[in-house]
Every structure is written in C-alpha cells, then in structure tokens.
C-alpha cells in the first residue's frame, strides 16, 4: 500500500485571508468553493479518477460484497397494509426494481397502483421521494420528489383513480404537504436560498403556483418551519423552531382557510410542540422542565396561562413524542438510553409502560392513520432483529408482531450484541454497543469498525442492518459509541457535548476506541472509525487529536471547515447552527471553535489513511469541505498513508438513491475497510 505507484491530485494554492477578532486566517484552498469554476470541477473529477485507480484492486471484492448484500434482500416483497378509511395501503417491491410501488385495495378487493416510483425515477440519475399524502377524499395524492440531491423538492398531485397528473407542479418546497378537509388544496412550506423552510403557502390544486396564498412567513433566519395535521383532521399546525426555541400556530382545516392563530408567542429558550384531539390541545414543552412535560388546554383558550400539567417532568427520562387516539394516548420517552412506550387513557388511570423483548433495541411510530384504531402500530428493530411491525392492543396492551422483514440467509443465533460502559476522560460513563459473531475471540487480532455521531441531541439507534453482517462474517466487530452531544441520556447529555463543551464528544469517542483496544476487541492497526455529517466533524477532530487511534478513517459528507462555514451566514443552516456550535462572531466561541475545527487544525504530523466522501449538490455540508480538508492534509502530513476523496457528482447529503445502487456505495466503503485492516 505504501509503495503505490500513483500520485494524488494536487490542488493549487491560492491565498485567501480572513481577519476576525484581530486574527488573520490564511486559507489556501478557499477557491474550491467556486463551483462554477471549471478548474474546481476538473479537480473533483481528478480526485474521483485517483480514488478509482487506488481502489481498482478491490473491484472484485466490491462486486463480491455487493452480490452478498443484495442476496440478503427479498427483492419481491411487500409491507404490512395500513388501513385508512375504506382502503388498505401498502408498498411492494419487485425483483430487479430499485424503488417501491405504492398500492391500495379494498378489503378482499383488487390492487390499485397509486404510484410507481420506478417510473418516476427512470429518467434521473438521482431520485428521492419525499412525502406521500392522500387527500381526505382519497382521490388525490400529493407527492414530493428531489431529482438532484439538493433537497429542493417539487410537489405534484395525481388523481389516483384516473392516473392523471392534476394541475401544476410546485417547486422549491421542503417536501411536506397537508390537505384541507374538502380536498381542494393543501398547505406546504417553501425554501429560501439558504435551504430554510421559511414560508407557508396554500395551494389550490387547479391553480398555478404563482396564485398560491401566503399564510405565514418567519423572518428569523434561525427558525425552520414544519407543518402537520391532527390525527382527527380538524386542525393544521404550523410549527416554527430554532435549536432552542419554538412557537406553534394552528388553523382549522376547513375551506376556506381562516387566519393562523398563535398558541403562545416565542420566548427564547422555551420549546413547545402542539397537537390536538377534538378541541383539546396537548402541548409538550420544556418550560421549567428540561426533559419536557405534557400540558393540556383548549383551542378556544390556548395561551400559556391556561396550560394545565398532565404529565410531569422527570429528570431521568426525556419525552420524545406523543400520539393521540380517540380513547388512548401513546407517549414515547427515552430512559436509561433506550426508548420506552407508555399507553394510557386520558384520565391516566389505566396506563402502562410496554415491555420490549430485548435489552437493546430501537423503535419508531408506525402509520397509525385511524384515530379510532383498536391498537397502536410501531416499528421495532435491534442489532440482531430485522425491522418488525408490531401492534399493541389498546384493550390489554399485548404485543402482536404483524411482519418481520425477511433477510435471506441470515441466522440470528450466529451473532450476539453486548452493551458496554466506557469511562470518559472526566469520569462520565459512555454507553458502547458491540455487535459480533458468537465465536468472536477477544485476542486483539480482529478488525473493528467504530461508528459515532454525537450532535444535535440525536441518539444513535441500536438497529438492524443486514449489510453489516458482511463485515462480521469476515471477522470484524462493529461498535456504536453513544457519545455526548447525542440524546441518549436526555437534554443534559446533549448539552455536555455542544457549544463550549463540544470537546467531550471527541474525547468520549477516543475513550471508546481505547476501550476496544485495551479489552482486545481489536488493535490500533485493525481499527477503522467512521462518521458522517456532524459525525464527520467528529472524525476530523479525532484524527487531529489522536491520529494514532486507528488505521483508517471514513468521513461521509464531513463538516470539517467549521470556522469558514460558521462565518458565512449566506450558507444553508449556518445561522440556525449558532445554537449548536456557537457564533464565531463572538470571540469566546471563535476561540473555542478554532481549538477543534478539523480543517484549521491540520498540522505537520502523521495521519491515518483517510477516505472522505462528499456530494456535489449537498445543501447541508458543502462539497468543498471534504475537498479542502483532503487537500490540506495531503499538503501537511508527514507519512506515506493514502488520503482519498470521492465526490458524488449527481447527489447530495445522503448519497446515491435506489436500493441496489446504494449497496454499491456500501460495498465500496466495506472493501476499503477490509483492505485497510488486512
């Protein structure tokens, strides 16, 4: 590997100076931001060609891995049907087809295809389906889609009975839509140039977009808008929020639309999220409740002075969401690092936390369309249990598994999952999930993949992936670090890994890596670390702090150019990110961010092997961040290790679409890991 007769591309150095707080920063690769510059595109293509050449010897292995992972998929399959009105809705896949086909039928009736995504995607190198929303009359389908990875979604409406497209396609949307009760139109959110959903419009399906009516405009650049409708269909909610503050408005879904009514004006640091059943408002809020509590009031008198507490704050469990049915309320919270479901009637006299069958797992709400349903449907998975659809009876709270995804050739008894606790640098206990074969021998000879994220209060789920077993079957163990900055242990866990405490995220991850080597799960020369987006920031920071931690690093769409990005408010997400990282225009945050920003802290020393992956159309982490990072590391490093850059020229933040095309990307990554740890 160290005698590879290939030379990597060399990016030209063009000095760019930024002065702030009396400090001048020199950036020789700032020019790589110039997307329309042919020199930039030439450089990205040259990097892709170099990466392809370096990885050419793994081509057979990539193909082997791809076929192996694809063989686990039951290509012709269908989801468990969900009832809405008189129809049962489901999607199915066909052998050889990349995308699902959405269908419905009456009970014991013939199938009607409502949307074949394969047909929509046929002419596009990239195709991502956003929302699917049936009108209340179940005649019209509003569906959103993105054709280049920019996440600027278009919305079209289809008459599912005739198959015809109705009216005009809407552009520059966030991809969400909520119908009025008479099915004449819907409301949706539009994006600004900074990728921020900042306006809410009403669209009559028979009128062009320029005739749409503006309902709401949030002029604060830190706030993003989302919309949802109550399960009973009576009200539409407009929820606008920054990372620390939120505000909710609502309107009757009856046509014509009235004026939006604010529940309670925003107050910095207070979050609240509203839903309704009949004319009762249920509000989840952190007002004097860091891990949130549930309040109740009426539509007629929604202000905070009328809120009454019905579910108290608990410092040991973080409320996540509530779902309202005619007779039951479902409450999801996280305690001890795991999600829990609690079901109760509205008197709270007959409630129960639902026991789950395994010690570690992840769950999410299913498509519970019917407010009068006799059960609650949710999705369940664990590292060794494939995705399952489970119903909880509202009568006796028993569990009924309706469908478990079939994974061909998979034998769960061959594998085991363990939950470990790692002591962080400051004495905090960090959860670490480890998946391996049962015959795995802890003698330090095995390769290991250590994955992490640790930002935005997002918890890393202990869920099933049929792909990871291609590594486990080749001797790997897979470790998932539940580090601070995430949400595994509530809001405090998030707070301890953001702003002026961000360093904890990095040192927690390093502690997990050291734990794996000290306990002989692996050794340094056989460890690969991986993370994406904010997890790519983690990879960059850890690589600077402890370049000896691992043999190789995979950084997907990595947020590594922290200072430059956070100093540019014209970029998507920058302003709203101030509440996660800090505002570098304030010196204390600038100094702290400069201390860990991966790009700014690249120095002359030895680095591990690195594979950085970007997306040309990525609106979240711009393609130039990994490109600049790779160029600077190559310039500064004192070793002979290989640094690769791969830019997906037709996609964005989430990579290639299509269930088989996506496997090829994973096969590429896995082949790289196997090569590096041989």
Residue pairs with C-beta under 8 A, 6 or more apart in sequence:
1 642
1 675
2 640
2 641
4 54
4 642
6 50
6 53
6 54
8 47
8 50
8 634
8 643
9 43
9 46
9 47
9 50
10 631
10 634
11 29
11 32
11 43
11 627
11 631
12 31
12 39
13 28
13 29
13 635
14 28
14 29
14 30
14 31
15 26
15 27
15 28
16 26
16 27
16 28
16 30
16 31
17 24
17 25
17 26
17 27
18 24
18 25
18 27
18 564
18 567
19 25
20 567
20 584
20 585
20 590
21 587
21 590
21 591
25 563
25 600
27 564
27 628
28 632
28 635
29 627
29 628
29 631
29 632
30 564
30 628
31 37
31 40
32 40
32 43
32 624
32 627
32 628
32 631
33 40
33 622
33 624
34 40
35 41
35 616
35 623
35 624
40 624
43 627
44 616
44 623
44 627
44 645
44 647
44 649
45 649
47 627
47 630
47 644
47 645
47 646
47 647
48 645
48 646
48 647
48 649
50 644
50 645
51 611
51 644
51 645
51 646
54 642
54 644
55 62
55 644
55 668
55 671
55 672
57 675
58 671
58 672
58 674
58 675
61 671
61 674
61 675
62 664
62 667
62 668
62 671
63 667
65 470
65 666
65 667
65 670
65 671
66 663
66 664
66 667
68 470
69 466
69 467
69 470
69 663
69 666
69 667
70 660
70 663
71 408
71 409
72 407
72 408
72 409
72 410
72 466
72 467
72 469
73 407
73 408
73 466
73 659
74 405
74 406
74 407
74 408
75 93
75 94
75 95
75 96
75 97
76 92
76 93
76 94
76 95
77 92
77 93
77 405
77 406
78 90
78 91
78 92
78 93
79 90
79 91
79 92
79 389
79 403
80 90
80 389
80 402
80 403
81 88
81 89
81 90
81 105
82 88
82 89
82 90
82 366
82 367
82 368
82 369
82 377
83 89
83 369
83 370
83 373
84 134
84 138
84 369
84 370
85 138
86 106
86 107
86 138
87 104
87 105
87 106
87 138
88 104
88 105
88 106
88 107
89 102
89 103
89 104
89 134
89 367
90 102
90 103
90 104
91 100
91 101
91 102
91 103
92 100
92 101
92 103
93 99
93 100
93 101
93 659
94 101
97 118
98 118
98 121
98 657
98 658
98 659
98 660
98 661
99 116
99 117
99 118
99 120
99 121
99 127
99 129
99 658
99 659
100 117
101 113
101 115
101 116
101 117
101 118
102 113
102 114
102 115
102 116
102 117
102 132
103 111
103 112
103 113
103 114
104 111
104 112
104 114
104 160
105 111
105 112
112 160
114 141
114 158
114 160
115 132
115 141
115 143
115 158
115 160
117 127
117 129
120 127
120 129
120 145
121 127
121 657
121 658
124 147
125 650
125 651
126 146
126 147
126 148
126 149
126 617
126 650
126 651
126 652
126 656
126 657
127 145
127 146
127 147
127 657
127 658
128 145
128 146
128 147
128 149
128 654
128 657
129 143
129 144
129 145
130 143
130 144
130 145
130 146
130 153
130 175
130 176
131 142
131 143
131 144
131 175
131 176
131 177
132 141
132 142
132 143
133 141
133 142
133 143
133 177
133 178
133 179
133 186
134 140
134 141
134 160
134 179
135 141
135 142
135 179
135 183
135 186
136 179
136 181
136 182
136 183
136 233
137 183
138 160
139 159
139 160
139 161
139 183
140 157
140 158
140 159
140 160
140 166
140 179
140 183
140 205
141 157
141 158
141 160
142 155
142 156
142 157
142 177
142 179
142 186
143 155
143 156
143 157
143 158
144 153
144 154
144 155
144 156
144 173
144 175
144 176
144 177
145 153
145 154
145 156
146 152
146 153
146 154
146 175
146 652
147 154
148 617
148 650
148 651
148 652
149 615
149 616
149 617
149 618
149 648
149 650
149 651
149 652
149 653
149 654
150 617
150 619
150 652
151 175
151 195
151 619
151 620
151 652
151 653
152 171
152 172
152 173
152 191
152 195
152 619
153 173
153 174
153 175
154 169
154 170
154 171
154 173
155 169
155 170
155 173
155 175
155 177
155 188
155 203
156 165
156 169
156 170
157 165
157 166
157 167
157 205
158 164
158 165
158 166
159 165
159 166
166 205
166 206
167 204
167 205
167 206
167 207
167 208
168 207
168 208
168 209
170 188
170 203
170 209
170 212
171 209
172 190
172 191
173 188
173 189
173 190
173 191
174 188
174 189
174 190
174 191
174 197
174 225
174 226
176 188
176 189
176 197
176 226
176 227
177 186
177 187
177 188
178 186
178 187
178 188
178 227
178 228
178 229
178 236
178 253
179 185
179 186
179 229
179 253
180 186
180 187
180 202
180 253
180 254
180 255
180 257
181 233
181 234
181 253
181 254
181 255
182 254
182 255
184 204
184 205
184 255
185 202
185 203
185 204
185 205
185 255
186 202
186 203
186 205
187 200
187 201
187 202
187 203
187 215
187 227
187 236
187 257
188 200
188 201
188 203
188 227
189 197
189 198
189 199
189 200
189 201
189 225
189 226
189 227
190 197
190 198
190 199
190 200
190 201
191 197
191 198
192 198
192 199
193 570
194 221
194 570
194 571
194 572
194 573
194 574
194 575
195 572
195 573
195 619
195 620
196 221
196 223
196 224
196 572
196 573
196 576
197 224
197 225
197 226
198 217
198 218
198 219
198 223
198 224
198 225
199 214
199 216
199 217
199 218
199 225
200 214
200 215
200 216
200 217
200 225
200 227
200 238
201 212
201 213
201 214
201 215
202 212
202 213
202 215
202 257
203 209
203 212
204 211
204 212
213 257
215 238
215 251
215 257
215 260
216 225
216 238
216 240
216 249
216 260
218 225
218 240
220 242
221 569
221 575
221 576
222 242
222 243
222 575
222 576
222 578
222 579
223 240
223 241
223 242
223 245
223 247
223 576
224 240
224 241
224 242
224 576
225 238
225 239
225 240
226 238
226 239
226 240
226 241
227 236
227 237
227 238
227 239
228 236
228 237
228 239
228 275
229 235
229 236
229 237
229 253
230 236
230 237
230 275
230 276
230 277
230 324
231 275
231 277
231 323
231 324
231 325
231 368
231 369
231 371
232 276
232 277
232 278
232 371
233 253
234 252
234 253
234 276
234 278
234 279
235 250
235 251
235 252
235 253
235 276
235 299
236 250
236 251
236 252
236 253
237 248
237 249
237 250
237 274
237 275
237 276
238 248
238 249
238 250
238 251
238 260
239 246
239 247
239 248
239 273
239 274
240 246
240 247
240 248
240 249
240 266
241 247
241 271
242 576
242 579
243 456
243 576
243 577
243 579
243 580
244 268
244 269
244 271
244 579
245 266
245 267
245 268
245 269
245 270
245 271
246 266
246 270
246 271
246 272
246 273
247 262
247 263
247 264
247 265
247 266
247 272
248 262
248 263
248 264
248 272
248 273
248 274
248 283
249 260
249 261
249 262
249 263
250 260
250 261
250 263
250 274
250 276
250 299
250 302
251 257
251 258
251 259
251 260
251 261
252 258
261 302
263 272
263 274
263 281
263 283
263 302
263 303
264 272
264 302
264 303
264 304
270 285
270 286
270 287
271 285
271 286
271 292
272 283
272 284
272 285
272 286
272 287
272 295
273 283
273 284
273 285
274 281
274 282
274 283
274 284
275 281
275 282
275 322
275 324
276 282
276 299
276 324
277 324
277 325
277 326
277 371
279 298
279 299
279 300
280 296
280 297
280 298
280 299
281 296
281 297
281 298
281 299
281 302
282 294
282 295
282 296
282 310
282 322
282 324
282 329
283 294
283 295
283 296
283 297
283 307
284 292
284 293
284 294
284 295
284 319
284 321
284 322
285 292
285 293
285 295
285 307
286 292
286 293
286 491
287 293
287 304
288 313
289 313
290 313
290 315
290 490
290 491
290 492
291 313
291 314
291 315
291 316
291 317
291 318
291 319
291 490
291 491
292 313
292 318
292 319
293 309
293 311
293 312
293 313
293 319
294 309
294 310
294 311
294 319
294 322
294 331
295 307
295 308
295 309
295 310
296 307
296 308
296 309
296 310
297 303
297 306
297 307
297 308
298 306
310 348
311 319
311 331
311 348
314 333
314 335
315 490
316 335
316 336
316 490
317 333
317 334
317 335
317 340
317 490
318 333
318 334
318 335
318 487
318 489
318 490
318 491
319 331
319 332
319 333
320 332
320 333
320 334
320 339
321 331
321 332
321 365
322 329
322 330
322 331
322 332
323 329
323 330
323 332
323 365
323 368
323 376
324 371
325 368
325 371
325 372
325 373
325 376
325 394
326 371
326 372
327 345
327 346
327 394
328 343
328 344
328 345
328 346
328 376
328 394
329 343
329 344
329 345
329 346
330 341
330 342
330 343
330 365
330 376
331 341
331 342
331 343
331 344
332 339
332 340
332 341
332 342
332 363
332 365
333 339
333 340
333 342
334 340
334 459
334 487
334 488
334 489
334 490
336 489
337 431
337 459
337 482
337 488
337 489
338 356
338 360
338 361
339 361
339 362
339 363
340 353
340 354
341 353
341 354
341 363
341 376
341 378
341 392
342 351
342 352
342 353
342 354
343 351
343 352
343 354
343 376
343 392
343 394
343 397
344 350
344 351
344 352
345 351
352 397
354 392
354 397
354 399
356 363
356 380
357 399
358 382
358 385
359 419
360 382
360 383
360 417
360 419
360 433
360 462
361 380
361 381
361 382
361 385
361 462
361 463
362 380
362 381
362 382
362 461
362 462
362 463
363 378
363 379
363 380
363 381
364 378
364 379
365 377
365 378
365 379
366 376
366 377
366 378
366 379
366 389
367 377
368 376
368 377
373 394
374 393
374 394
374 395
375 391
375 392
375 393
375 394
375 400
376 391
376 392
376 394
377 389
377 390
377 391
377 392
377 402
378 389
378 390
378 392
379 387
379 388
379 389
379 390
380 387
380 388
380 389
380 390
381 387
381 388
381 461
381 463
381 464
382 417
382 462
382 463
382 464
383 415
383 417
383 433
383 435
383 462
383 463
383 464
384 412
384 415
384 416
384 417
384 435
384 464
385 404
385 412
385 464
386 404
386 405
386 406
386 407
386 410
386 464
386 466
387 404
387 405
387 463
387 464
388 401
388 402
388 403
388 404
388 405
389 401
389 402
389 403
389 404
390 399
390 400
390 401
390 402
391 399
391 400
391 402
392 398
392 399
392 400
393 400
407 466
410 466
410 469
413 438
414 437
414 438
415 435
415 436
415 437
415 438
415 469
415 472
416 435
416 436
416 437
416 438
416 440
417 433
417 434
417 435
417 462
418 433
418 434
418 436
419 431
419 432
419 433
419 434
420 431
420 432
420 433
420 434
420 515
421 429
421 430
421 431
421 432
422 429
422 430
422 431
422 432
422 481
422 508
422 511
422 512
422 515
423 429
423 430
423 511
424 430
424 484
424 504
424 507
424 508
424 511
425 507
425 508
425 511
426 504
426 507
428 484
428 496
428 504
428 508
430 481
430 482
430 483
430 484
430 508
430 511
430 512
431 482
431 488
432 479
432 480
432 481
432 482
432 512
432 515
433 462
433 479
433 480
433 482
434 477
434 478
434 479
434 480
434 516
434 521
435 468
435 472
435 477
435 478
435 479
435 480
436 472
436 476
436 477
436 478
436 521
437 472
437 473
440 446
440 477
442 519
442 520
442 521
443 520
444 517
444 520
444 521
444 522
444 523
445 523
445 526
446 475
446 476
446 477
446 521
446 522
446 526
447 471
447 474
447 475
447 476
447 477
447 522
447 526
447 527
447 528
447 673
447 674
447 677
448 476
448 477
448 478
448 479
448 516
448 521
448 522
448 526
448 527
448 528
449 471
449 476
449 477
449 478
449 479
449 527
449 528
449 529
449 530
449 673
450 479
450 481
450 509
450 512
450 513
450 516
450 527
450 528
450 529
450 530
450 550
451 460
451 478
451 479
451 480
451 481
451 529
451 530
451 531
451 535
452 460
452 480
452 481
452 483
452 509
452 512
452 529
452 530
452 531
452 535
452 538
453 460
453 483
453 485
453 486
453 531
453 532
453 533
453 534
453 535
453 538
454 481
454 483
454 484
454 485
454 486
454 497
454 505
454 508
454 509
454 534
454 535
454 538
455 485
455 486
455 497
455 498
455 505
455 534
455 535
455 537
455 538
455 580
456 485
456 494
456 534
456 580
457 485
457 486
457 487
457 491
457 493
457 494
458 486
458 487
459 482
459 486
459 487
459 488
460 480
460 481
460 482
460 486
460 488
462 480
467 663
467 666
467 670
468 478
470 670
471 478
471 670
471 673
471 674
472 478
474 674
476 673
476 677
477 516
477 521
477 522
479 512
479 516
479 521
481 508
481 509
481 512
482 488
483 497
483 504
483 505
483 508
483 509
483 512
483 538
484 493
484 494
484 496
484 497
484 501
484 504
484 505
484 508
485 493
485 494
485 496
485 497
485 498
485 502
485 504
485 505
486 493
486 494
486 497
487 493
487 494
495 501
496 504
497 504
497 505
497 508
498 580
498 581
499 580
499 581
499 582
499 589
499 592
500 582
500 588
500 589
500 592
502 581
502 592
502 596
503 595
503 596
505 538
505 541
506 538
506 541
506 542
506 545
506 596
507 545
509 529
509 538
509 542
510 542
510 545
510 546
510 549
513 527
513 529
513 542
513 546
513 549
513 550
514 549
516 522
516 527
517 523
517 524
517 527
524 548
524 549
524 550
524 551
525 551
525 677
526 551
526 677
527 549
527 550
527 551
527 677
528 550
528 551
528 552
528 553
528 554
528 673
528 676
528 677
529 539
529 542
529 549
529 550
529 552
529 553
529 554
530 539
530 553
530 554
530 555
530 556
530 669
531 537
531 538
531 539
531 554
531 555
531 556
531 558
532 555
532 556
532 557
532 558
533 556
533 557
533 558
533 559
533 620
533 621
533 653
534 559
535 556
535 558
536 555
536 556
536 557
536 558
536 559
536 560
536 612
536 621
536 626
537 558
537 559
537 560
537 562
537 598
539 553
539 554
539 555
539 558
539 598
540 555
540 558
540 560
540 598
540 599
540 629
541 596
541 598
541 601
542 549
542 553
543 553
543 598
543 607
543 608
543 610
544 596
544 598
544 601
544 602
544 603
547 605
547 606
547 607
547 608
548 606
548 608
549 608
550 608
551 608
551 609
551 676
551 677
552 608
552 609
552 610
552 611
552 672
552 673
552 676
552 677
553 608
553 609
553 610
553 611
554 611
554 613
554 669
554 672
554 673
555 610
555 611
555 612
555 613
555 626
555 629
556 613
556 655
557 613
557 614
557 615
557 618
557 620
557 621
557 625
557 626
557 653
558 598
558 612
558 614
558 621
558 625
558 626
558 629
559 565
559 621
559 625
560 597
560 598
560 599
560 625
560 626
560 628
560 629
561 597
561 598
561 599
561 624
561 625
561 628
561 629
562 581
562 593
562 596
562 597
562 598
562 599
562 600
563 584
563 590
563 593
563 594
563 597
563 599
563 600
564 599
565 571
565 574
565 622
565 625
566 574
566 577
566 578
566 581
566 582
566 583
566 584
566 593
567 584
567 585
568 574
569 575
571 622
572 619
572 620
573 619
573 620
581 589
581 593
582 588
582 589
582 592
582 593
583 589
584 590
584 593
594 600
595 601
598 629
599 625
599 628
599 629
599 632
602 629
602 632
602 633
602 636
603 636
604 636
604 637
604 638
605 636
605 637
605 638
606 637
606 638
606 639
606 641
607 633
607 637
607 639
607 641
607 643
608 641
609 641
609 642
609 643
609 676
610 630
610 633
610 641
610 642
610 643
610 644
611 644
611 646
611 669
611 672
612 626
612 629
612 630
612 643
612 644
612 645
612 646
613 626
613 645
613 646
613 647
613 648
613 655
614 621
614 623
614 625
614 626
614 627
614 645
614 646
614 647
614 648
615 623
615 647
615 648
615 651
615 652
615 653
615 654
615 655
616 623
616 647
616 648
616 649
616 650
616 651
616 652
617 623
617 650
617 651
617 652
618 652
618 653
619 652
619 653
620 652
620 653
621 653
623 647
626 645
626 647
627 645
627 647
630 643
630 644
630 645
633 643
634 643
637 643
644 672
646 668
648 655
648 656
650 656
651 657
655 662
655 665
656 662
656 664
656 665
